[in-house]
Amino acid sequence: MGLSEKAKLHKAEYTKNYHKQNYKRIPLDVKKDYYDQLKEIATNKGETVNGFIKKAIDYRIANDT
């Protein structure tokens, strides 16, 4: 049984507000060749580019502090 249109809109609005209060976007611009290389490495490891970048950040935080 699916959600009604009203429920879908309410859920979308809740999610939008939750993300606005709990997340911060970090824009990252890279050259296309660099992105393609990054995507290939992430894909070969079974990860998304976003997940790969987050793991790299976590690694640096854990090892640089």
C-alpha positions in Angstrom: 0.0 0.0 0.0 1.6 3.3 -1.1 1.5 6.7 0.5 -1.1 9.2 -0.5 0.0 12.3 -2.4 -0.5 14.4 0.8 1.6 12.0 2.8 4.3 12.0 0.2 4.5 15.8 0.3 4.5 15.8 4.1 7.4 13.3 4.1 9.3 15.3 1.5 8.9 18.5 3.5 10.0 16.8 6.7 13.1 15.3 5.0 14.0 18.7 3.5 13.7 20.4 6.9 15.7 17.6 8.6 18.5 17.9 6.2 18.5 21.6 6.4 18.9 21.4 10.2 21.4 18.5 10.4 23.6 18.5 7.3 26.0 20.9 5.7 26.8 20.7 2.0 30.4 20.9 0.9 30.7 21.9 -2.7 33.7 20.3 -4.4 34.9 21.2 -7.9 37.4 19.0 -9.6 38.5 18.7 -13.2 36.6 16.1 -15.3 39.7 13.9 -15.8 40.2 13.8 -12.0 36.6 13.0 -11.4 36.7 10.2 -14.0 39.7 8.7 -12.3 38.1 9.0 -8.9 34.9 7.4 -10.2 36.7 4.5 -11.7 38.6 3.8 -8.5 35.4 4.1 -6.4 33.5 1.8 -8.8 36.2 -0.8 -8.7 36.0 -0.8 -4.9 32.2 -1.1 -5.1 31.6 2.4 -3.7 30.0 5.6 -4.9 32.2 8.7 -5.4 30.5 10.3 -2.5 31.1 7.3 -0.2 34.7 7.1 -1.4 35.3 10.8 -0.6 33.7 10.5 2.9 35.9 7.5 3.7 39.0 9.4 2.6 38.0 12.3 4.8 37.3 9.9 7.8 40.8 8.3 7.2 42.5 11.7 7.3 40.6 12.8 10.4 41.5 9.6 12.2 45.2 9.7 11.2 45.9 13.4 11.4 44.6 14.1 14.8 
